[in-house]
């Protein structure tokens, strides 16, 4: 996208967010309802409304700060911010785009690496099986983080209660799920 195609001071990142989610961050008028309702805001270094404001400035330093902040990784994706927005904006979708941009740029904070490892393990498990399966998810996560024995003593009790199936269940239509992942990767490379 060329710079002259940008509206007002809309940055390339804000334009990408608009393109991918339909959210025009300039429409946020900072009412704070997203932050007031966010169950994770107290653990965030930048609140949801401040994230929207930093995107509005078009300032490169603000964007760099956003793409390396903890808040992106503390977001639970519960959509409370989206439900509360009087303008009908979707801050949760904005967070998704920012997380992906941070992942691509390699600016994920060290303290969020386990969150990213879980995210990637989860997606790979869904891609392979067409749904989430506990054993492959745990194996991928543990290998990625090196945190092999942290909660190993929970497994026997979970097995006894039937909460941890021994054999992963694969669904019909797995190839369709894999196709969706392939198409997403093609789009990501553009």
N, C-alpha and C positions, 0 to 999 in steps of 0.2 A: 504494500500500500504506500503510495507516495505521500510526502509530507503535505502537499497542497490539497490532498483529498481529506485531510483531517479537519474536523470541525473545531473552531475556536482554538483552544490550546490542548485539544485531546491528544494524548500521547499515543505512541504506537501500541503500548500495552493496553490502554483504555479502548483503543480501536479494536484490538484483538478480542478483548472481553465482549465488546458490543457485537462483533462478528460471530463469536462462538456461542454467546448466551442471549443476545438481544438486550442486554442490560446497558443502558446509557448512564454511566456513573455520574455524569454531570447533572442528572435529574435528582440526585440525592440531596435533600436540603438539611441534612444533619439534625433530624429530630431526635435521634438517639434511641428510638424504640428497638432497633436491632440489638444494640448493646444492652439495653435494660432487660431484654428478655433472654439474652444469651446465657445458658447455664455454664458456659466455659469462660466467660469474659474475665472473671477474677484471676484466671491463670494466664491470660493473654498479655503479651507485652505491648500490643497495639490492639485497641478495641475495634469491633466491626465497623462502627461509624467512622473511626479514624482511618481505617483501611480505605473506605470509600473516599474520604476526604483527600488522603494522600494520592489516590488515583486521579482525583479531580485537578490537582495542581499541575500535572504534566511535568513535574520536576524529576529529573533523572535520579537525583539523590534520594528522593522520597520513594521512587520505584525500587531502587536498589535495596533500601531499608526494608521495604515490604517483602521482597523476594528472599530475604535472609532472616525474617522475623519468626518467632516462636508461634505466633497466633495462628498461622496457617495450619500448623500441625496440632494445635490444641482444639481446633474446630471439630466438633463431633458430627457435623453434617446433619443435625437434627431438623433443620429448616425453620426453626423458631423465628430467626431473623427475617426470613422470606415471608412467613405468615404475618408478621407484625408490621411490615413495611407499608405505610399509607400510600406510597407512590406505586406499589406493585412491583418494586424492583426485586431482584433475586440475589441478595448478598451471598447466599450459600453457593450459588453457581459461580460467583466471582471468586470465592475462596478456592473452588475446584480448579479454575483456570490459573490462579496464582500458584497453587501447589504444583501444578504441572509445569508452569514456567520456571519455578524454583528448581524442580527436579532436572529439567533440561539444562538449565544454567549451571547446575552443580552448586547452588547456594543454600542447600538444605543444612540447617544448623546441626552440629554434631549431636546435640541433645535430642534431635528429632529423627536420627538415623534408624532407630528401632521402629518408629511409626512408619517410616518409608519402607523398611524391610517387611513389615507386616502387610502393608498395602500391596507391595509387589508380589509377595507370597500368596496373598488372597487372590489377586487377579490371575496369576499363573495357574492356581488351583482351579479356578472357575473356567479358565480357558481349556485346561486339560480334561476336566470331568463334566463340564456343562453346569456345574453347581459347586457349592463349597463342600469340601470334605476335610474332616479334622486332621487325620494322620498326615496327608500330604502337606496341608497348610502348616502344621506344627513342625514337620521335618524341614520344610523350606525356610521357615522363619528361624528355627534354631541354627541351621547351617549358616544362614546369612548373618546372624548376629553373633554367633559363637557362644550364645547363652544356652548351653546344652542341658544343664542340670538344674536350672533355677526353680522349676516347678514340677519336676519329675515325680515327686511323691503324690501329686494330685491324680495322676493317671489311674492307679489301681481303684481308687474310690469312684472315679468317673466311669470306669469300665463296669464296675459292679452295679452302678445305678443306670447303666444303659445310655449314658450321655456321650460315650466315645465309641462309636461303632468300629469294629476291628477291620472290616472290609469296606473300602470306599464304594459308594454307590454311584454308578455312572448313569446318566439319563439318556433317553433317546434324543436325537437332534443335537448331539455334541458337535457334529461337523458344522451345523448352523452357528453355534456359539463361537466356534473357532473362526468361522468366516467373518463374524462381526469384529473379532479381535484383529484379524488381518486387515480388514477395511479401515479400522481405527489407526493402525500403524501406518497405512498408506497416507491417510489424511494428516497424520502427525509429521510425516516427512516433508509435506508441502510447505 
